[in-house]
Amino acid sequence: MTQTPQLPSRDFTPRRVLVVGATGTAGRAATRALIAAGHYVTCILRPENDDPVAVGARLHFASVTNAASLRDYGFAGETFDVVVSCIASRTGAPDDAWAIDHDANVGVLEQAKAAGVGHFILLSAICVQKPLLEFQHAKLAFEEKLMASGLNWSIVRPTAFFKSLSGQIARVKAGKPYLVFGDGRLTACKPISDRDLGAFIAGCIDAPDRRNRILPIGGPGPALTPFDMGREMFRLTGQPEKFRKVPVAMLDVIAGGLRLAGIVAPSLRVKAGLAAIGRYYATESMLLFDASKGAYDADATPEFGSDRLFDFYADVVAGRETVDLREQAVF
């Protein structure tokens, strides 16, 4: 059943909210949604970052990986009711993942507890349901610390993002084949837009049923496969359908080769890790996983909002939207 954003009630109380990771795609959307909802929002940005993020947000400049900087310039002795953390490693490589997805979040949590924050909202990822990769273990390790912290918490695990599923529009528009793994139907997801995800995160503050819960969330269904996405790109661009099928075994060969090469050339270890991440997303659905059945369940995957992926595709093709993957490039 699809949930829709709710307007604040008449007895709505604005909260003082500190957002970490506000310059990322989801963090920016959450910041805008929080401001639109009427909350007082402060964002922590890197000292070298002068991104305005959103009209109405106050900016604090600090390093989230430096405890003293985070304390003195991030929290800065101020009082906050809620912390929203949208920080995530850019590559998913092991060192980066533990430094950001785990250690930096632990630092934010420690400062939040010291500052008397009552509610910590974490943007995680639905892929941690089947943790095979180091960044997933790092995220889960922090989730456990958050749940044991004594604070109220909300752990948001979104499915796939619109922009991360739009990277092939340009190649299809240029008449090139759409690349799929296997037959293009190995995986499925219920993509959620930045705007809907931001609204869902902001809504965690005043929704009792989202407190102290793990919250998998997707956009409105039905679940879509890569094959479905490719067909829609061809339709919107007016190009004839041309799929190029890549065997999953090829990814195994590439990842295995890079792993072996990394033994003698450490610089290739990161590439081996990225190949493993690519293999994971080529073979695992971004839907709720039913452990009792050992299968993903599209019908059981919660839905939220009204934005649809194919409408976004139409906007990209028409030039009304752009696709800048940035930190979502490997996803």
Secondary structure, DSSP 8 states (H G I E B T S, - for coil): -EE------TT----EEEEESTTSHHHHHHHHHHHHHT-EEEEEE-TT-----STT-EEEE--TT-HHHIIIIIITT---SEEEE----SS--HHHHIIIIIIIHHHHHHHHHHTT--EEEEE--GGGGS--SHHHHHHHHHHHHHHTSSSEEEEEEE--BTGGG-TTHHHHHTT--EEEETTS-S--B--B-HHHHHHHHHHTTT-GGGTTEEEEEB-SSS-B-HHHHHHHHHHHHT----EEEE-HHHHHHHHHHHHHHHHH-THHHHHHHHHHHHHHHHHS-BSEEETTTTEEETTTS-EE-S--HHHHHHHHHHTSS----GGGTT-
